[in-house]
Structures are given as C-alpha cells and as structure tokens.
Amino acid sequence: MSKSPSLRRIQADIRELALDPSDQYTAAPLENDMFEWHFTIRGAVDTDFDGGIYHGRILLPPEYPFKPPHIVFLTQSGRFDINTKVCLSFSAYHPELWQPAWGIRLILEALISFLPTPGDGAIGALDYSSKERKRLAKES
C-alpha cells in the first residue's frame, strides 16, 4: 500500500532538515503523530529577541501540504501569545495565501523573521515593549 501524499511530504521535510540542519532552528514530528511537530527557533541577532530560544508546535492538517498548518507558541516572547493558534500569512488563518511548495523549513525561517514585526492586532499577536521582550528573551 502506498503512503499518502501528506506522509510522503512530511518524510521529505524530515529528510531536508536532517540533511541540512540549522543552528537557528530545529523541528521534528512526535513519534506517535507525524502531523504534530515541535520546534525551537532562536531570536534573530540585533533584535529584541536576540539570545532567546522559543519552543512551539506546528500542527499539520491531514491535507498538508495542500492546506496550511496552525502554529502555536509555548514559550513567552512578547510577540506571540502562548497556547494560541497564531494568525500569520502562512498559517491556517490564511489558506488563500498558502503555497504547497512551502515546507517546515520555510515556516521556521518565516517565524524567525516575523518575531520582530508588529503584531497589529492579529489573532495570537502581542506587542510587548522592547524592554519586556528582551527580558523574556533572557528568560527563555
């Protein structure tokens, strides 16, 4: 029996991250659920998040990569609320913007890029002060 397109893509994402790891992020699916990934990302240098390490979950839909994931942060950053599905242009809140060519690596790189941007009232977005974000980065 052949694997579903979703599982084939997930396995390709796993291979891609294993063959070309980054010191800025890591991610892997749970052993018992390939559709739930846990990740860590580092805050970008010269931002309020510099030195921070942030943990979260990527919740892939059964239709991945044809539908986008939900993103949930588990570490306080002052940018994203914790334990809340956050609204980003590459998340399930915006399926009209999602591209099936995008994968886990792009999601992780985009999350790092989005950290220093304004929340602008989006679902799950926060706009803590620079001082508070730097404090949270140190505590992370």
Secondary structure as UniProt FT lines:
FT   HELIX           5..19
FT   STRAND          25..30
FT   TURN            31..32
FT   STRAND          33..43
FT   TURN            45..46
FT   TURN            48..49
FT   STRAND          53..59
FT   TURN            62..65
FT   STRAND          70..73
FT   TURN            89..90
FT   TURN            92..93
FT   TURN            95..97
FT   TURN            100..101
FT   HELIX           104..114
FT   TURN            115..116
FT   TURN            120..121
FT   TURN            123..124
FT   HELIX           130..139
//
